[in-house]
Amino acid sequence: MKKSIYLPNQDGNVFEYKLTQTDGLKKPEHSQFSSRVAYSAAHVVADPFGSDDPVSKPAIDWEHTMKYRHYLWSLGFSVAEAMDTAQRGMGLQWEEAKELISRSVKEAKSVGGDIASGAGTDHLEPGAKVTIEDVIHAYEEQVSYVESAGSKVILMASRALATCAQTPEDYEYVYGRILTQVSQPVILHWLGEMFDPNLKGYWGTNNIDDAMNVCLRIIETHADKIEGIKISLLDDQKEIEMRRLLPENVRMYTGDDFNYPSLIEGDNQGYSDALLGIFDAIAPVASMALQDLDRGDTADFREKLNQTVPLARHIFQHPTYSYKTGVVFLAYLNGHQPHFRMVSGAESSRSILHFSKLFELADQGGVLVDPELAIERMDPVLKLAGIHQMGAVR
């Protein structure tokens, strides 16, 4: 077995990297969790031959996209569909999202898999003429579609609302109108501006504490229509603070891809469930760790997840919204798709130095399903950048 590969480093030189992970990952024995609810946001696989204009007319490889969802279900995860991990609003538009949701719901039903899907307003272009009522109608259209498809709703943040809302009361009015109409409890999604700069000042204020209070008022008023809230702020202390203020029946779903081990483990006042993009990239290890937690083995749980944190922090480094590229790159390295191409050409949003470091951290985090295959697939990516393994000529 090949155990090393030549990689570039920050000073432009090439060095031989020797893998620490020499054995492939075994699939976890069990495929369900009892102590935590765990959603993995799932990426989409592009079809590189499906369109001659991948930016404005993205094409999806439905076979591999659905296979990956089956893979996540087989590991025990629930699937969070058509979220930002699937490049929603950054390549994947509402028309494509509708087909993605309907296909995924059908596949979920075929295996008894759990699924929740994003409903937002991304078919409504933000602008000066957009009104609060326009936002409500856009939300109603998407929520209706997701529910009619047979999926639970994840109520996504709205760029159009962030543009036209004048006060926190505008947010309370919009969310109140939608929440009184849903047929079953939804998951709210508070996506920080590091994930989407267009959402700066969400909930009507730039002050994070004031924004939290607005969100909590909405949750308290409509607690019977809210299963939980996913917050993606990359601030563990704010998440813990909000978690302790939630109504008893409302779950906190961590979206913190930097601090997920401690937030999921929790403390003597509670814990966070999970709805994470990083779970797409580290699925087998995360599955085994969650099963450790089910057995009460917090030491092994933390050991397994802690070793993945440097990888997660690298994938989600600034600009954070480019994290999808790292998620898809790992899916390519691990053999879940035959190529490293993305919707809207997003594979170009990270550098060869980023991918090389990602390879190292994936090895050190123990998330390479087959290290030899990963080397084989890393090689052509390096060659494209002018790095050849025979003598490592650059």
N, C-alpha and C positions, 0 to 999 in steps of 0.2 A: 504493500500500500504506500502511495506517495504521501509523505508526512510534512512536506514543506513547500513553500511557494515564494517567489521573489515579488516583493511589493515595493512601491515607492513610498518615501517618507517626506516630511515637510520641507526638508532642505534640497529636495530634488534628486537625491541619490536613491539607489535601489538596494534593498537588503533582503537576506533570506529569512523568511518568517517560518519558524517551526511550530506546527500545530500542537496545542496542548490536548485537544480533543481528538483521539485517534479511533474511537469506536462510535458507531452510529447510534442514534437514539432509538430506544425501544418504545413502542406505543404503550401508553398506560394501560394497566389491566382493567380498570373500571372506567365508565364513561358517564358519570353523573356526580354532582356535588350536593351536599346536604347542608353545610354550614353557611355558605354564601351563594348569592345569585351572581352568576358571572356571564356577562355578555362580551363577546368579541365583536367589535366593529370590523367589517370585512371589506377587503379591497376588491376591485374588479380587474379582470384580465383583459387587456386590449387585444383586438384582432388586427394584426399588422397588415393583413391583406384585405380587410373589409372596407377600406375607404382610401381614396387618393387625397383626402383632405382631413387628416386626423384631428386637426385643431377645431374646425367648425362642424365637422361631421364625424364624431367619434364612433368607432365600431368596437363592439364587445365580443370577445370569444366566450360564448355562452356555455360551451361544454366545460372549459376549465374554470370559469367563474362559478358554476354550480358545483363542480367537483370540490372546489375549495370550501364551500359552505358545508357540504357533506362531511368533509374532513373535520371541520370545527365541531359539528354536531357529534361526530363519532368520538371526540375527545371530551364531550360533556358540556361544551359551551352553548349558550344561547347566541343567536346571531342578531346583531344590530345592523340592519340593512339600510342601504342608500343614505349613509351618513357621510361626514367629511372624509372618512377613510376611503370611501368609494369615490373620492374626488367630486363629491356633490358640490355644485356651484363653482368648481374649479376644473371643469372638463366634462363632468356628467351633468346634463341638464334634466329638467323635469320629464321630458318625453322619454328619455332613456331610463330615467329612474323608475317610471311607471312600469316599464317592461321588466326591469330588474326586480322590482318588488313582487309583481305577479308571478314571475318565474320562481323566485325564492320561496314564496309562500307555498306554492304547489310542491316544491321539493321538500320543504319542511314538513308538510302534511304526510308525505310519503314515508317519512322515517320517524314521525312523532317529535320532530325538532321544534324548539321554541324560537320564535322570531318576533322582533319589533322593528318597525320601519319608520324612517324619517319623513315627517310631513312638515313642510315649511311654506315659503312664499317665493321660491326662486324662479318661478315662471313670471313673476311680476318684477319688471325692471325698475329699480329705485330711480326716483326723479322728482323734480319740483312739483309735478302735477299729481303725484300719487297721494291719495288721502288715506286716513285711518280706515275708512269703510272699504277702500280697495284692498287693504291688507287683510281685513277680516274675511272678505270674499275669497281672497287667494288662499288663506288658511283653510277656509271651509271646503274649498275644492279639493285640496290635497288630503285633508283629514278624511273626507268622505271616500276618496279613492282608496286610501290605505285600509280603512275599516271595511269597505266593501270587498277588498281583496282577501280579507280574512286575517289581517295582521294587527297586532297591538301597535299603538301610535307612539312615536317619539316626537314630541312637539319641538321642532328645531327653532333656533333663533332666526329672526328675520332681518335681512339687510334693509328691506323696504321699510320696515317698522323703525329701525334705527335711524333711517333718513328722515322720515316724516313725523315721528313722535316729538312733541314739544315738552312734555312733562312726564313724570312717573305715572301720573293718573292715566295717561294715554295707554301705557303698557297694561295697567290694571284693567282698563276697559276692554282692550283687545283680547287679553288672555281670558278675562271673565266671559266674554261672548263665546269664545271657542270652547272653553271648558264646560260650560253649561249644556253644550250640544253633544259632547262625545258620548259614545255608547258604553264605553268601559274606561277605567282609569288609565291615564297616560303617563309617560315619562317626560318630564320637562328637560330641556337641555340649555344650560347656560354655558355658552362657548366664549372663552376669553378672546380679547383682541389679538393675542399672540398667535392664535389659530386662524383668525380672520380679522384683519385690521378694519374691515367695514363695520364691525360690530362694536367699535369703540363707543363707550358711553351707554352701553345697553342697560335697560331698566330706567333710563332717563337721567343718569348721573355718571360722572367720572369717578366719584368717590366710591370705593369698593364696599365700604360699610353701609353707606346709604343704599347702594344698589342691592345689597343683600337684604336689607330691610324691606325694600319694595317687593323683591321676589318672595320673601317670607310672608308678606301680607297676602299675596296672591295664593300661595300654598295654603295658608291657614283658612282663607275664605272658601277655597274649593278643595279642601283636603279629601273629600270623598271621591273626587274625580282625578286624583293624582296618586299614582303608585309610588313614584319616586322622582328625584331630580338628579341628573348627571351634571356635575360642574367640572369644567375644564379650565382651571385658572392657574394650574401649576403652583399652587400655594397651599401646602398641606395644613397650615394653621388656620387659614380662613375656612377650609373645608371642614375641619374638626369643629370650629366655632359654629358654623351653620348646621352641621350634623346634630349638634346638641340642642339646637333650637327648633328642629323639625317636629311636626306633630307625630305622635306615636306610630301612626299607621303609614307614614311616608318614609320610604327608603332613601338613603343617600347612596348614589352610585358614583364612585370615584371615577373621574376622567383625568386624574393626575398621573401622567406617564413618567413622572420623575420620582414620585414618592409612594407608589402603589403598595409595596410590601407592608409598610407600617400602617397605612390607612386601611387596608383590607384586614390585617390582623386586629387592629383596633386597640381599645384600652378598656378600663373598667367602667367607662360610661357609654360604650357602644363601638360600632365598627362601620366601615363602608362596604357595601357590595361593590360590584365592578361593572363598568361599561367602558372598555379600554381599546384604543387602537393598537397599543403595543401587544395585546394578546394575540392579534393576528400574526405578529412576527415571532412570538415566543410560545406559541400555543402548546406544544407537547410538554415543555418544562412547566408552564403555568398550570396545566392540567394536573401534573403530578404533584405540584406544590399545593394546590387546592385540596387534593385528596389527602395529603399529609395533614392539612388543617382540619379536615373532617375527622381524622383519627385523633385529633388533639395534639399532634406532633408539631408544635409551633417552631421548634428549632430547625427541623428539616424544611418546613415551609419557608422560613426566612432565609435559610442557606440557599435554597434553590432560586428563590426570586431575587435575593440580594445580588447574586452573581450576574443577573441580567440587567441590573440598573445602569451600569456604565454604557451598555449597548443602547438602552432606551434613551438615555440622556444624549447620546450621540445622534441617534435617529431623529430626535425631537429638538435638536439644537436650532438656534436662530438661522434663517427664518423658520419658525416652528411649522408653518403651514406646508413646508416642503417635506414633512415627515413621510408622506405617502410614498415618496420615491424610495426611501430606505425600506419600508414595509414590502413593497413590490420586489425590490432587489433581493431581499431575503427569501421571498417566495420563489424567485428564480433560482437562487443558489440551492435551495432545498428541493428542487425538482417538481414544484407544484405547477409550473408553467414552462413552456418550451423556449421562451425568449424573455429578454428584458426590454420590452417596449411598453409604453403607457398611453392611456387616453390623453389626447392633446399634447403628446410629446413631452410629458412631465419628467421622463427619465433624464432629461438634460438639466434638471434643476439642482443637481448635486454634482460635485467634482469627483474626479478619479481618486483624489486623496481622501475624500469622504468615504467612498466605497471601499477603499483599501483598509481604512481604519475600522469601518463597519465589519469587514471580514474578520479582522483580528478580534474585535470585541464579541462577535457572534461565536467564534471559536472559544474564547475565554468564558463566555456566558453559557456554554454547553448547549447551544440551540441549533447547531448544524445537524440535520437529520442524517446525512451521509457525508462525512468530511471529504472523502475522496471525490464524490460527485461535486461538492462545493468547489474544490480546487479545479476540477475539470471545467466547471462553468465560469469560474473567475478568470481563467486563462484568456479566452477571447476578448473579455472586457479590457484586460490589461493590454493585450496586443493592439486593440483599437487605439489605445493611448500611447502606443509606441514602446511598450515594455514586453520583451520576449523572454520566455523562461530559459531557453538554451543560452546560458551565459548571461542572462539578464541584461541584454543590450538595451539601452534606452536611446 
